[in-house]
Amino acid sequence: MSAGEIYWNVVPYVTLAVLVVGTWWRYSYDKFGWTTRSSQLYENRLLRVASPLFHFGILVVILGHVLGLVIPESWTEAIGVDEHAYHWIAAVPGVLAGIATLVGVGLLIYRRRSTGPVFTATTRNDKVMYVVLVAALAAGLATTLIGAVEGNQAHNYRETVSPWFRSIWILQPRGDLMAQAPLSFHVHVTIALVLFALWPFTRLVHAFSAPFGYLFRPYIVYRSREAAGRGELVGSQPHRKGW
């Protein structure tokens, strides 16, 4: 067994252990720190553009990774989607989402650097997180662009990276498959593993407690004392729409 195979067999489990134990530790001993430390009060103009770009972009990126890594190639071929069609279906939205995400995080970093109170509230932990996050996004976008340029000659990661990823979860790691992938995939996945190892110790941990319940809970109606006396609802006046 080569050093590359050992690396891809072992490191993912080390990352998973750090992620799980670190998240448990953070939740057990730092509940008050389990937050994004919102800086919206300091600056809102750039945030209103950068935050949706980053968050919606990263959601599409995550969805693309799930489809590409979890769903076997044989499944898509069974419904009539050959590898050429799948390549372009994945590449075009992937590139657009990657660009949107990078632009969004770039604006967030610019805002954090150029707005005094926001920069003051930025910790070394935040700076390290941003560096690794941008590196992972840039490496992923570069890998997608390389595949788009190469077209039919592009490496079929669904025969190497995807089976390796699935093998990790069934405790039968196939590091030999990942070792066959091009260098760009090795760089992207390695940076991603570093990011997940850092995840529990950064502001990114708030993603584990995203308020999905807000999508399904009933509306909350607020009444002021004066409006309640007149039978009016607070907020019934027209207001400017946000995102």
C-alpha positions in Angstrom: 0.0 0.0 0.0 1.4 3.4 -1.1 1.7 6.5 1.1 -1.0 8.1 -0.9 -3.4 5.3 -0.3 -2.7 5.4 3.5 -3.2 9.1 3.5 -6.6 8.9 1.9 -7.6 6.0 4.0 -6.7 7.6 7.4 -6.9 11.4 7.2 -10.7 11.5 6.5 -11.4 9.6 9.7 -9.1 11.9 11.7 -11.0 14.9 10.3 -14.3 13.3 11.2 -13.1 12.6 14.7 -12.0 16.2 15.2 -15.3 17.5 13.7 -17.5 15.3 15.9 -15.5 15.7 19.1 -14.9 19.4 18.5 -18.5 20.1 17.9 -19.5 18.2 21.0 -16.9 20.1 23.1 -18.0 23.5 21.6 -21.7 22.8 22.4 -20.9 21.5 25.9 -18.5 24.2 27.0 -19.1 27.2 24.8 -22.9 27.6 24.2 -22.7 31.3 24.5 -20.0 31.4 21.8 -22.1 29.3 19.4 -22.9 32.2 17.2 -21.9 34.1 14.1 -21.1 37.2 16.2 -23.3 39.2 13.8 -21.9 42.6 12.8 -25.0 43.8 11.0 -25.4 46.8 13.3 -22.0 48.1 12.2 -22.6 48.0 8.5 -25.5 46.9 6.4 -25.1 48.1 2.9 -22.4 45.7 1.7 -23.8 42.9 3.9 -27.2 43.0 2.1 -25.4 42.1 -1.1 -22.5 39.9 0.1 -24.4 37.7 2.5 -27.1 36.4 0.0 -24.5 35.9 -2.7 -22.4 33.8 -0.4 -25.1 31.9 1.4 -27.2 31.1 -1.7 -24.1 30.3 -3.7 -22.7 27.9 -1.1 -26.0 26.1 -0.9 -25.9 25.4 -4.6 -22.2 24.3 -4.3 -23.1 21.9 -1.4 -26.0 20.5 -3.4 -23.7 19.9 -6.4 -21.2 18.1 -4.2 -23.9 15.9 -2.7 -25.3 15.0 -6.1 -21.8 14.3 -7.5 -20.4 12.4 -4.6 -23.4 10.5 -3.2 -25.3 9.5 -6.4 -23.5 6.7 -8.3 -22.8 7.2 -12.0 -24.9 4.0 -12.8 -28.0 5.7 -11.3 -27.9 8.7 -13.6 -27.1 6.5 -16.6 -30.2 4.4 -15.7 -32.5 7.4 -16.1 -30.9 8.3 -19.5 -28.3 10.9 -18.4 -24.9 9.9 -19.9 -21.6 11.2 -18.6 -21.3 13.9 -21.2 -24.7 15.4 -20.4 -24.1 15.1 -16.7 -20.7 16.8 -17.0 -22.3 19.9 -18.5 -25.3 19.9 -16.3 -23.0 19.9 -13.3 -20.3 22.2 -14.7 -22.4 25.2 -15.7 -24.3 25.7 -12.4 -21.2 24.7 -10.5 -19.1 27.4 -12.1 -21.8 30.1 -11.7 -22.4 29.1 -8.0 -18.7 29.0 -7.4 -18.2 32.5 -8.8 -21.2 33.9 -6.8 -19.8 32.3 -3.6 -16.3 33.7 -4.1 -17.6 37.1 -5.0 -19.8 37.0 -1.9 -17.0 35.9 0.5 -14.7 38.5 -1.2 -17.2 41.3 -0.4 -17.6 40.0 3.2 -13.8 40.1 3.6 -13.6 43.6 2.1 -16.4 44.7 4.4 -14.7 43.2 7.4 -11.4 44.9 6.5 -12.7 48.3 5.5 -15.3 48.8 8.3 -13.6 49.9 11.5 -15.9 48.3 14.1 -16.2 45.1 12.1 -12.5 44.8 11.6 -11.9 45.4 15.4 -14.3 42.5 16.1 -12.4 40.2 13.8 -10.3 37.6 15.6 -7.2 35.6 14.5 -9.5 32.6 14.4 -11.7 34.5 11.9 -8.8 35.3 9.7 -7.5 31.7 9.6 -11.1 30.5 8.8 -11.5 33.0 5.9 -8.1 32.0 4.4 -8.9 28.3 4.5 -12.5 28.9 3.3 -11.4 31.0 0.3 -8.7 28.5 -0.5 -11.2 25.6 -0.5 -13.7 27.6 -2.7 -10.9 28.7 -5.1 -9.5 25.2 -5.5 -13.0 23.8 -6.1 -13.8 26.4 -8.7 -10.4 25.9 -10.4 -11.0 22.1 -10.5 -14.5 22.7 -12.0 -13.1 25.1 -14.6 -10.3 22.7 -15.6 -13.0 20.0 -16.1 -15.1 22.4 -18.2 -12.2 23.3 -20.4 -11.1 19.8 -20.9 -14.6 18.7 -21.9 -14.8 15.1 -22.9 -11.1 14.6 -21.9 -11.8 15.7 -18.3 -11.1 13.3 -15.5 -14.3 11.4 -14.5 -14.3 12.0 -10.7 -17.4 9.8 -10.4 -15.2 6.8 -11.0 -12.5 7.7 -8.4 -13.4 10.5 -6.0 -17.0 9.6 -5.6 -16.6 5.9 -4.8 -13.8 6.8 -2.4 -16.1 9.3 -0.6 -18.8 6.7 -0.3 -16.4 4.1 0.9 -15.4 6.3 3.9 -18.9 6.1 5.2 -19.3 2.4 5.0 -16.0 1.9 6.8 -14.3 0.3 3.8 -12.0 3.1 2.6 -10.7 2.9 -1.0 -7.7 5.3 -0.8 -6.4 3.7 -4.0 -9.2 5.2 -6.0 -8.6 8.7 -4.6 -4.9 8.4 -5.3 -5.7 7.9 -9.0 -7.4 11.4 -9.2 -5.5 14.4 -10.6 -3.6 16.8 -8.4 -6.3 19.4 -8.5 -8.7 17.1 -6.7 -6.1 16.2 -4.1 -5.5 19.9 -3.4 -9.2 20.7 -3.2 -10.1 17.7 -1.0 -7.1 18.3 1.3 -8.1 21.9 1.9 -11.7 20.9 2.5 -10.6 18.4 5.1 -8.6 21.1 6.9 -11.7 23.3 6.8 -13.9 20.7 8.3 -11.3 20.1 11.1 -11.4 23.8 11.9 -15.2 24.0 11.6 -16.2 23.4 15.2 -13.7 26.0 16.5 -14.9 28.9 14.2 -18.0 30.9 13.6 -18.9 28.4 10.9 -20.3 26.1 13.6 -23.5 28.2 13.5 -24.4 26.3 10.3 -25.3 23.3 12.5 -28.1 25.2 14.1 -29.6 27.0 11.0 -33.2 28.0 11.9 -34.9 25.8 9.4 -38.0 25.8 11.7 -38.6 29.4 10.6 -39.7 28.1 7.2 -42.6 26.1 8.8 -43.6 28.0 12.0 -46.8 30.1 11.9 -46.6 33.9 11.7 -46.2 35.8 14.9 -48.5 38.8 15.2 -47.2 41.7 17.3 -49.5 44.4 18.6 -48.6 47.6 20.3 -50.7 49.0 23.2 -52.0 51.9 21.1 -52.6 49.8 18.0 -54.2 47.0 20.0 -56.6 49.6 21.5 -57.6 50.7 18.0 -57.8 47.1 16.7 -54.8 47.6 14.4 -51.8 45.4 13.7 -48.3 46.6 14.2 -46.5 46.6 10.9 -49.6 47.0 8.8 -48.1 50.1 7.2 -46.2 49.6 3.8 -42.5 49.1 4.3 -39.6 48.6 2.0 -38.9 45.0 1.1 -35.5 43.4 1.8 -34.1 40.2 0.5 
